[in-house]
Amino acid sequence: MRMAAPAGHTAEDTSANGVAAGLEPLTVIYVAYGISALDTAWTQPDDAVVVVHNDDALDSRSVAHPRVRHLRPTRNIGFGAAVNLALESVKTPRLILCNPDTLLSPVHRVALASERPDHLITIPLNDERGEATWVVQPYPSRTAALAMGYRLGRHLKRTGGLRALGSLLTSSRRARPGALLGIGEGDWPLRTHWASAAVVSIDAQRLRDVGGFDPGYFLYMEDVDLCRRLAERFPEMRVRVSPCPAGTHAVGGSTGEALRNTVELHRLRSLRRYCASSPGCGWRVAGALTAPREGWLAWRVSRRGGSG
């Protein structure tokens, strides 16, 4: 897997001496899109912060951190490619990927710290309504991929019985992802469970060792693919939900309703890429069966500019 580092970007740097806080410095990476403000108050002063601007909505002068670096690609290069771009300048042993539409506190900075390369760490997250979100799940099965392709669970309540039943019937290894909803702490093999990249702490060298994110995933499923490749390269790795109060994640908050058709198209294309990269003809069949919806979404995007 090669690293994607689009040419033609510029960098802005601000630096100051950090204050020792008893924690080893790490790097926090944000991929900014569709936001006008960024809260970095939860980080340590001697941490490094890298912001990749996939649009111009965020004013770099508004990011109040003593060691912030701003990267500006010439276009929206997607989440995975943006993280790969930031990874080139990471000098700390560990990094945190953090969605820009999250609200965290210093206790989360402590919870995400680790000196163990075999730990992939995340934290509990609630949405903007205070409802728990999934931060760790079993890898999807072929049936689950098909259901995801047609968004069959979209109108089911996250904590509802029908959603839990559907998860049980469609998950790999007959796992029960519903049991992981809102979990406060836990530890699982990365071979069986993946962690959301909304907020996740990872060893920087291990991320480099697998080539970073696959830039072919523009949006969605890139974290599932990354966890799967990390587990294949490092079978001893585990995903851990660190015990702490839940942070807040405005799920899908940086995309907005105006782009919902475009977002759905990216989501489906990422899912089909995941199916195509998974071994076995069953995955190929699952991907092929979602092709009609991709064609329909592409038509809607071309006709209505991605908003209808």
N, C-alpha and C positions, 0 to 999 in steps of 0.2 A: 504494500500500500504506500503510495507516495504522498508526501505532504503537499497540500495545496496552498501556495503562497502567491496570490495574484500580484502582479507587478503594478506599479503606478500608485502606491499609497504613500502618504506622508505621515510623519509622526510629530507629536507635540509632547514635550516632557516638562514635568514640574517635579522638583525633588527638594527634600529637607531632611534634616537629621531626625530619625524616629526616636521615640522614647522607649526605653527598655520596659517591657510589660510582662516578663516571665514566660513568654511564649516565643517559640522559634518563628521568625518571619516567614510568611508564605505569600503567594501571589493570588489575587482575586481577579478573575476574568469575567467581564461583562460583554455581552453582545447587545448593543443598543439599537433598538428599532421601534419607532412609534411612541417614544417616551420623551418627555421634556424635562424630567428631573430624575436624579439618581441618588439614593441614600447609601452612603458609605460609612455612616457613623458607627456601625457595628464592628468595623475592622480595627486593627491596631495601627498606630501611626507608622511603625516600621514595616508594615506589610507593603507589598507593591500592588498597585491596582492598574489593570490594563483594560481600557475601554475601546472596543472595536465599534466604530460608528457605521452601521449599515444603512443609515440615512442621515439627514441633517437636522433632525428634530431636537436633538440634545445639544445644548450649548456647553462646550467643554469648560467654560469659565465657571459654570454652576457646580462643578464636581469638586467639593471641598475635601481634598485629601492631599497630604504632603508629598506622597510619592505616586502620583498618577501619570500614566502614559496613555496618550490618545492615538489610535491608529485609524486612518481613514482610507478604506479601499475606494476605488473609483466608482463602485457600484455596490448594490446589495448582493453579497456573495453567499448568503445563507449562514446558518448557525455553525455547522461543522467546519466549514472553510474559514470562518472568522476566528474560531477557537484555534485552529491550526496556525493561523497568522500570528495570533497573540503568543502561542507556545514558543515561537522562535526567540522571543525576548525574555522568556521566563528563566530566572537564575536561581530561584529557591527550589529546594527538594520537593516541595509539595505545592499544589495549587487547588483553588476552589473555583468551580464554575458556578455562577450565580445569575439567575435570570434577573433582568432589570426591574421586573414588576413584582419583586419580593420585598418584604419588610422583615428585617432581622434585628437582633440585639447582640450585645457583646457576649452573652452566654452562648449564643450559637457559634461565635468565633472559637470559643473554647471547645465546644462540642465537636467541631469539625477538624480540630488539630489531631495529628497522629504522626508518630515516627515509624510506623510499620508500613512498608511498601505493599504488603498483601492485603491492606484494608482499604476498601472503597467505602467512604462514610457519607451518610446523608442524615437528615434530621426530620422530625415530624413537621408537616405543613398543613395549614388550613387554607381554604379559599377565602375570598373577601366577605363571604357570608358567615364565616366561622365554621364551616363544615369541613371535615377531614378530607384530604386528598390522598391518592396513592403515591407513595414515594418508592416503594419496593413491590415488585410483582414477579410471579413466575413468567418465564418466557412464553410467548403465545404459541398455541398449536396452529395447525393448518386451518382447522374449523374456526378458531378464534380470528385468524387473519381474514377469513372470508366475511365473518360477522363485522369485523372492524372496517373492511372495505366498503360495506354498505351501511355502516354507522347504525347498526341495529340496536345498540344500547344507548343511542343519543338521547332518547326521550325517557329513559328509565332513571329513577332516582338513584344516586350513587349508593345510598344505604338501603335501598329497597330489596325486598325478597326476590323479585323477578330478576334484578340485576345480579344478585348473588347466585341464583340458580343458573343463569346464563353463563356466568363466570366459571362455575363448577363444571358445566357440561362442555365448555369450549377450551379450557386451559390444558396445557401440556401436563403429563404425569398426574392427571386428576388432582392437581393442586387447587387450593382454595384461596385465590387472591382476595376474596371478600374478607377473609380473616385478617388480612394485612391492612385493611382500611383504618386509618387513624391509629395505627400501632405506635406506642411510645418508645419502644426500643426492641432490638432483636438482632440476630446474626444468622446469615444464611450463606451457603456456598454460591459464589458467583456463577458456577456451572449450572445452577438451577434457577437463580433469581437475578433480575437486573434492577438497577437503580435509576430513577429519573434524574436527568441532568439539570432540573430546575435549581437545585442546590446540591452539589456533590463535591466531596474532597477526594483527591486522587494523587498518587505519586507521579510527579512530572516525568521521570525517566520511563516509567512503565507506559505512560501515554505515548511517549516518543517511540518506545520499542515496538508498538503495534502500528506506527505510522499516523497516530492521531485519529481524528474522526475521518470517516469516508466522506469526502466532499461531494460525492454523488447524491447524498441525502441533503436536499436543500432545507427541508423543514420537516421535523417529526421522524421518529424511528431511528435517528442517528445514535441515541443513547442505548437503545436495545442492541443495535449492531455493535457498538463499541464494547459493551459489557460482554457480549458473546465472544468477540475476538480476544479480549483480555483474558477471559476464562480459558480459551483454547491455548493461549500462549503461557498463561500462569495459572495452572489448575488449582493451586493452593489459595488463590485469592478469595476473599469473602466480602460480602456487602453487609454493612452494619448500619442500623438506625441508632444513632447516639441518643441516650436518654436526656431529654431537655424539654422545656415548654415548646409548643408548636410555633413556628414562624408563620408568616402570611404570604401566600402566593396568589395573585390575581390571575387565575388560570386563563390563558389566552388573552391576557390584558393588553399585550403590546401589539396584537394584530388588529383588533377592532372589527365591528360588524360590517363596515364598508368593504372589507376585503374577504368576506367569508367564502365566496365561491373560489377565489384564488387560493385561499388557505386550504380549503377542502381538496382542491386539485393537487396541491403540494403534498398534503397528507396521504392521499391515495397513491400518488406516484412513489412516495417513499415506502409505503407498504408493499407495493409491487416490486420494488427493488429488493426489499428484504426477502420476499418470497423467492425471487430469482436467485438470490445468493444462498438460499437454504438448500441442503442436499435432499434429494428425493423427488420423484415425479409428483407426489401429492402437493408439494409446495408450488410446483409449476402450474398444476391445475387450479389451485386456489388463486394464484396470481392472474391466470387467464380468465377466470370467472369474474374478476373485477374490472376487466377491460371495458365492458359496456358503460359502466359508471364513469370511468375516466373519460371516454369519448363524450358522454353527456355533459360532464363538468367542463371539459375543454370548450365545447360549443357554447355553454352559458358564459364562460369567461370571455370568449371572443366576441360574443354578441352584446354583453352588458358591461364589459370592462371590469369583471370580477366582483361586482357588487350586488346583483339581483337577488 
